Amino acid sequence: MEIAFGVLGGLGLFLYGMNIMGTGLQKAAGERLKKLIEVLTNNRLMGVLVGALVTMIIQSSSATTVMVIGFVNAGLMTLNQAVGVIMGANIGTTITAQLIAFNLTDMAPVAVAIGVAIWIFTSKKRAKDLAEILIGFGILFIGMDMMSGSLAPLADNPSFVNIMTSLNDSFLGVLVGLGLTTILQSSSASIGLLQALAKQNLISINIAFPILFGDNIGTTTTALLSSIGTNKTAKRAAIIHFLFNLIGTVIFMTILRIPIQKIVVALNPGNVQRQIANAHTLFNIINVMIQFPFANFLVKVANKLVPGDVEEETAGLKFLDSRIIETPSIAVGQASKEIYRMARIVEENLKTSERAFMEKDEKLINEVFEQEKVINRLETDITGYIVELSKAPLTDEQHSTVNILLNAINDIERVGDHADNLAELAQYRIDNKILFSDEAIEELKIMFGKAEKVYIEAIDAFKTDDMDKAEDVLKLEEEVDYLEKKYRANHIERLNNQSCQPSSGVVFLDIISNLERVSDHSSNIAQYVLGIN
């Protein structure tokens, strides 16, 4: 038990340190990471380099691949672009094993001490990011040393020696590596554990090799799990990651294992830790070199394994094309269509936020958050398109329409922000176990219904340029204003009468305030139709 606790404690420190170091590096890099992926992946070879670089920074190929799946799911990256980044991520993840092989344990306490000192005595953000990197680096090696020291007694344990011997030259080792990485959700951690065993001379490279191959398959499970609930293209990206590592493992186990093993042993005879690190690096680099020319084949196989047409994406422009700007009269109409499409996505998100609150459903809350990202991206892209359109030779009427479109998209996006706020309040309700009286819930249902109706009527009036419907929106908006004041007074009275929890007061009032703002933005849209604004 003492060995198990020591190993688990060391592994926990290792994972924690790797997470802190990765977080610090991400903060230091900032939004440039995502921009790097978005901008530099049109060329597949550049995608490989970007994938490797990003994974070196965030210290996790799984995290990079999950990020890529998020981009693909949001329509920000095509499947062909994703292949290169996924391949590069596998190369980048080998940096952790290489760092461990340098055996920098003696420097670990110094790194933690310096990191903590910087953290305590500075208020600068950049300096604190550096402190996190140093603290994480130190904790990682302290955990590694703790694992290694705890494993030392196993050298005299016959049962352990027999188990390790059974993994020699065996596909069983692949299964062990796969299972270990699936459980730990980190190939770096499982390879770190192998290196800890190697440091105590408990395993040879012959035993480590098949486990290492299994680790590379196991790391794909994170991406596969993250693809659940995404669109078909994102699922295909996760499948490509799995296929890439599976095919590489088969190639190495059947053809390249012996020559690669001879190379790593020749490079560092007697240092199994370094042999494992080099084997891991060579596996991933050579695997990319072999499969890179067949990237299109991987895409085709993924399309076969996840059949069917890609469902309509909520992200990415559907009706707009920069070439249409050459015909402004058509472009203005297409821009209106795209904005209406975005408005419908916002409508669904508003309804989902209501369901999330009423049903206390965290899955629905996360759906709102994910769709809000899509809405923000659409707003940015459509606005950019309309700005370009405004530079084209337009008639006075078209100029007026373009100005209305710019204002309308801003109000629609703000309604999306309020849906996001409502989802946050739903999460707060769940986290803090806040209860509401039946009367309060009924009032919230009415308020949600009214606000949603005002918004739907407004975007319908916008689509059809229906002035009568726009007039109705203004009347409905007055009703919502009245209800907001009435329900605010009612809830304060309930709080005074102690028929509602005090903690529910802020949430209730925030919800009706957000819904009243939804109604205000809907009124603005109706006024654009009427020509008031």
ROKOLBA-40949 format. One line per 10 residues: number of its first residue (from 0); for each residue x, y, z of C-alpha. Coordinates in pm, whole numbers, plus 50000, padded with zeros to 5 digits. Example, Ala and Ser with C-alpha at 12.3 -4.5 7.8 and 13.67 -1.06 7.14 Angstrom:
residues 2
0> 51230/49550/50780; 51367/49894/50714
end
This chain:
residues 533
0> 50000/50000/50000; 50288/50233/50079; 50419/50188/49724; 50073/50249/49574; 50018/50567/49775; 50363/50695/49686; 50310/50629/49314; 49960/50780/49314; 50080/51084/49507; 50375/51131/49272
10> 50151/51083/48967; 49908/51338/49105; 50188/51592/49150; 50318/51511/48802; 49978/51575/48639; 49917/51883/48853; 50258/52026/48768; 50210/51957/48399; 49870/52128/48413; 50006/52436/48594
20> 50302/52463/48357; 50073/52428/48053; 49830/52685/48191; 50113/52932/48252; 50248/52882/47901; 49900/52928/47754; 49850/53252/47946; 50189/53376/47833; 50102/53298/47473; 49750/53441/47510
30> 49502/53439/47225; 49792/53403/46982; 49758/53025/47018; 49413/53011/46865; 49502/53273/46608; 49806/53067/46515; 49590/52765/46447; 49330/52962/46253; 49572/53161/46038; 49850/52917/45956
40> 49666/52595/45871; 49573/52653/45506; 49896/52476/45418; 49891/52123/45559; 50266/52113/45624; 50236/52443/45809; 49951/52282/46002; 50190/52009/46121; 50437/52271/46245; 50162/52472/46414
50> 50022/52160/46580; 50366/52068/46714; 50434/52421/46841; 50096/52463/47010; 50124/52122/47179; 50473/52205/47308; 50319/52513/47468; 50005/52362/47618; 50180/52033/47707; 49902/51808/47577
60> 49832/51662/47236; 49486/51570/47360; 49415/51934/47445; 49537/52046/47103; 49324/51785/46926; 49019/51876/47133; 49080/52241/47043; 49100/52143/46677; 48773/51950/46703; 48617/52262/46856
70> 48739/52470/46562; 48607/52215/46313; 48275/52192/46495; 48243/52572/46491; 48320/52583/46121; 48647/52771/46173; 48864/52496/46029; 48807/52239/45754; 48877/51869/45795; 49169/51893/45553
80> 49324/52170/45762; 49269/51974/46082; 49466/51669/45962; 49798/51855/45960; 49746/52005/46307; 49651/51664/46452; 49968/51508/46309; 50182/51790/46446; 50023/51758/46790; 50165/51407/46820
90> 50517/51541/46764; 50473/51826/47012; 50364/51597/47295; 50706/51427/47299; 50871/51734/47453; 50755/51634/47804; 50926/51294/47785; 51243/51464/47658; 51239/51707/47952; 51196/51419/48199
100> 51489/51232/48046; 51719/51523/48138; 51655/51424/48501; 51633/51778/48637; 51502/51667/48978; 51767/51859/49174; 51652/52183/49011; 51284/52124/49092; 51275/52273/49446; 51471/52577/49324
110> 51221/52628/49038; 50927/52609/49280; 51095/52847/49526; 51173/53105/49256; 50824/53067/49108; 50649/53115/49443; 50870/53416/49523; 50780/53581/49191; 50412/53501/49249; 50410/53655/49597
120> 50616/53965/49532; 50485/54081/49194; 50150/54198/49068; 50241/54200/48698; 50043/53953/48491; 50336/53848/48270; 50553/53782/48575; 50279/53571/48737; 50250/53368/48415; 50624/53301/48434
130> 50585/53206/48800; 50319/52948/48707; 50551/52796/48447; 50833/52762/48702; 50606/52626/48977; 50451/52373/48739; 50793/52269/48608; 50919/52212/48962; 50611/52023/49083; 50626/51800/48773
140> 50980/51687/48857; 50906/51654/49230; 50616/51424/49138; 50844/51232/48902; 51104/51184/49176; 50833/51076/49421; 50704/50815/49175; 51051/50687/49105; 51145/50659/49474; 50818/50480/49559
150> 50875/50225/49281; 51229/50131/49396; 51120/49846/49632; 50952/49666/49339; 51296/49560/49215; 51295/49285/49480; 50932/49181/49421; 50915/48853/49218; 50548/48906/49123; 50621/49246/48972
160> 50922/49110/48785; 50704/48829/48641; 50436/49077/48529; 50694/49298/48357; 50850/48996/48190; 50510/48891/48053; 50486/49226/47871; 50812/49159/47687; 50763/49127/47309; 50388/49119/47353
170> 50079/49292/47217; 49960/49274/47577; 50193/49569/47639; 50002/49771/47378; 49676/49701/47562; 49835/49799/47895; 49957/50128/47747; 49619/50195/47587; 49433/50127/47913; 49677/50329/48124
180> 49657/50637/47902; 49279/50609/47872; 49253/50612/48252; 49504/50892/48304; 49383/51088/47998; 49746/51183/47933; 50008/51001/47728; 50274/51224/47888; 50176/51097/48233; 50179/50729/48133
190> 50515/50770/47956; 50641/50958/48264; 50542/50653/48470; 50739/50432/48231; 51040/50659/48272; 51006/50640/48651; 51019/50261/48626; 51319/50286/48396; 51502/50513/48640; 51488/50231/48898
200> 51600/49975/48634; 51264/49797/48666; 51198/49782/48290; 51400/49761/47972; 51332/49936/47643; 51208/49599/47513; 50926/49603/47768; 50863/49976/47736; 50823/49976/47358; 50479/49808/47322
210> 50343/50001/47623; 50464/50322/47460; 50280/50230/47137; 49963/50163/47335; 49999/50504/47502; 49977/50668/47161; 49646/50494/47087; 49510/50567/47435; 49566/50941/47398; 49306/50948/47119
220> 49024/50856/47358; 49009/51213/47492; 48941/51350/47145; 48690/51075/47069; 48499/51156/47388; 48510/51529/47316; 48357/51470/46972; 48035/51337/47125; 47758/51584/47048; 47954/51763/46776
230> 47876/51771/46406; 47987/51502/46162; 48296/51691/46048; 48424/51722/46405; 48358/51351/46465; 48561/51276/46154; 48850/51483/46291; 48850/51270/46608; 48838/50952/46397; 49138/51074/46193
240> 49336/51121/46517; 49250/50764/46621; 49328/50615/46278; 49658/50802/46254; 49786/50664/46585; 49641/50316/46531; 49800/50279/46186; 50130/50410/46323; 50125/50155/46604; 50057/49869/46363
250> 50342/49983/46134; 50588/50009/46422; 50487/49685/46593; 50516/49482/46273; 50790/49651/46069; 50985/49930/46238; 51013/49822/46601; 51346/49638/46577; 51536/49899/46372; 51405/50189/46586
260> 51483/50000/46904; 51842/49943/46785; 51878/50312/46703; 51759/50437/47045; 51975/50184/47230; 52279/50279/47020; 52222/50649/47088; 52201/50610/47468; 52321/50269/47583; 52240/50206/47947
270> 52001/50503/47982; 51651/50354/47946; 51485/50682/48044; 51643/50858/47748; 51574/50556/47524; 51203/50580/47606; 51198/50954/47535; 51380/50910/47203; 51160/50615/47103; 50852/50826/47171
280> 50989/51114/46965; 51103/50894/46675; 50771/50708/46669; 50575/51028/46625; 50810/51200/46380; 50845/50892/46157; 50471/50823/46180; 50402/51175/46047; 50658/51129/45769; 50499/50800/45662
290> 50133/50906/45677; 50158/51272/45574; 50140/51190/45198; 49827/50982/45267; 49639/51253/45461; 49364/51265/45197; 49322/50889/45234; 49269/50933/45611; 49003/51194/45537; 48825/50955/45296
300> 48831/50671/45550; 48692/50902/45820; 48414/51007/45580; 48329/50639/45529; 48331/50562/45901; 48113/50867/45977; 47881/50854/45673; 47618/51100/45559; 47605/51462/45459; 47729/51718/45706
310> 47433/51868/45888; 47371/52236/45837; 47633/52423/46035; 47534/52705/46263; 47881/52853/46231; 48042/52999/45926; 47879/53216/45664; 47622/53035/45453; 47478/53304/45225; 47771/53542/45190
320> 48058/53540/44943; 48295/53830/44882; 48253/53783/44506; 47883/53876/44534; 47978/54228/44646; 48043/54300/44279; 47661/54291/44247; 47553/54508/44546; 47177/54463/44500; 47217/54085/44544
330> 47475/54121/44820; 47243/54337/45033; 46972/54072/45009; 47217/53795/45097; 47339/53990/45400; 46977/54021/45521; 46937/53643/45485; 47254/53575/45682; 47148/53808/45962; 46806/53644/45981
340> 46977/53304/46000; 47191/53429/46287; 46879/53572/46454; 46717/53227/46446; 47023/53076/46613; 46993/53342/46885; 46622/53256/46920; 46706/52889/46979; 46973/52985/47231; 46724/53203/47419
350> 46478/52913/47438; 46755/52674/47544; 46858/52910/47825; 46498/52900/47955; 46492/52519/47946; 46835/52505/48112; 46708/52721/48400; 46373/52550/48445; 46509/52196/48412; 46838/52268/48593
360> 47021/52094/48310; 47399/52154/48286; 47416/51995/47941; 47174/52260/47810; 47378/52530/47984; 47691/52417/47800; 47495/52415/47473; 47411/52782/47528; 47775/52866/47599; 47895/52684/47285
370> 47630/52847/47065; 47719/53190/47205; 48070/53143/47065; 47917/53064/46726; 47692/53371/46747; 47984/53598/46830; 48183/53461/46538; 47889/53511/46302; 47841/53866/46423; 48208/53943/46356
380> 48208/53782/46012; 47879/53934/45898; 47978/54279/46024; 48308/54256/45836; 48123/54158/45521; 47874/54444/45551; 48156/54694/45611; 48317/54576/45286; 47977/54596/45116; 47934/54957/45232
390> 48245/55050/45029; 48082/54926/44711; 47887/55164/44481; 47544/55165/44650; 47228/55363/44595; 47098/55586/44874; 46836/55323/44958; 47099/55051/44972; 47320/55269/45196; 47024/55313/45429
400> 46959/54937/45431; 47325/54862/45505; 47316/55099/45805; 47002/54928/45933; 47166/54586/45892; 47467/54694/46097; 47243/54821/46376; 47018/54517/46365; 47305/54269/46390; 47434/54450/46697
410> 47095/54422/46870; 47060/54055/46773; 47406/53979/46911; 47315/54157/47236; 47008/53934/47270; 47251/53642/47235; 47460/53790/47518; 47152/53801/47741; 47079/53434/47663; 47435/53360/47774
420> 47376/53561/48094; 47061/53359/48162; 47255/53034/48122; 47513/53161/48373; 47229/53231/48617; 47100/52878/48558; 47445/52743/48646; 47454/52964/48956; 47114/52826/49059; 47243/52469/49027
430> 47577/52532/49199; 47416/52708/49495; 47101/52488/49515; 46876/52794/49505; 46505/52730/49549; 46217/52942/49417; 45854/52954/49522; 45593/52822/49278; 45469/53178/49231; 45819/53299/49138
440> 45867/53016/48887; 45531/53089/48728; 45620/53457/48691; 45953/53365/48534; 45779/53136/48283; 45545/53418/48182; 45835/53663/48154; 46040/53420/47943; 45742/53358/47716; 45670/53728/47665
450> 46034/53819/47596; 46072/53533/47348; 45752/53633/47172; 45867/53996/47138; 46199/53883/46990; 46045/53634/46746; 45792/53893/46626; 46073/54147/46583; 46295/53924/46368; 45993/53814/46162
460> 45905/54180/46102; 46270/54239/46008; 46269/53953/45758; 45944/54048/45587; 45968/54426/45637; 45621/54402/45794; 45532/54737/45954; 45213/54607/46118; 45408/54334/46293; 45672/54589/46394
470> 45397/54802/46554; 45281/54495/46748; 45636/54447/46877; 45638/54796/47028; 45310/54719/47212; 45443/54386/47338; 45760/54557/47459; 45550/54789/47676; 45381/54482/47828; 45721/54334/47913
480> 45829/54659/48077; 45511/54654/48287; 45561/54288/48387; 45924/54351/48483; 45822/54627/48725; 45529/54426/48859; 45728/54104/48915; 46017/54296/49070; 45775/54442/49329; 45609/54102/49382
490> 45941/53929/49448; 46058/54194/49691; 45732/54148/49876; 45787/53769/49885; 46135/53824/50024; 45994/54051/50294; 45732/53787/50377; 46007/53520/50381; 45816/53307/50130; 46128/53300/49910
500> 46492/53244/50001; 46702/53563/50019; 46958/53396/49788; 46692/53364/49520; 46627/53737/49515; 46930/53845/49314; 46887/53561/49064; 46517/53635/49009; 46575/54005/48962; 46871/53945/48729
510> 46663/53713/48513; 46371/53952/48466; 46618/54235/48405; 46791/54035/48129; 46457/53945/47973; 46348/54308/47980; 46670/54397/47796; 46592/54128/47537; 46262/54304/47485; 46437/54643/47450
520> 46669/54514/47177; 46372/54356/47002; 46199/54694/47009; 46508/54848/46847; 46486/54596/46562; 46118/54678/46512; 46200/55049/46503; 46453/54989/46224; 46169/54834/46022; 45948/55135/46093
530> 46226/55377/46009; 46209/55542/46353; 46583/55495/46424
end
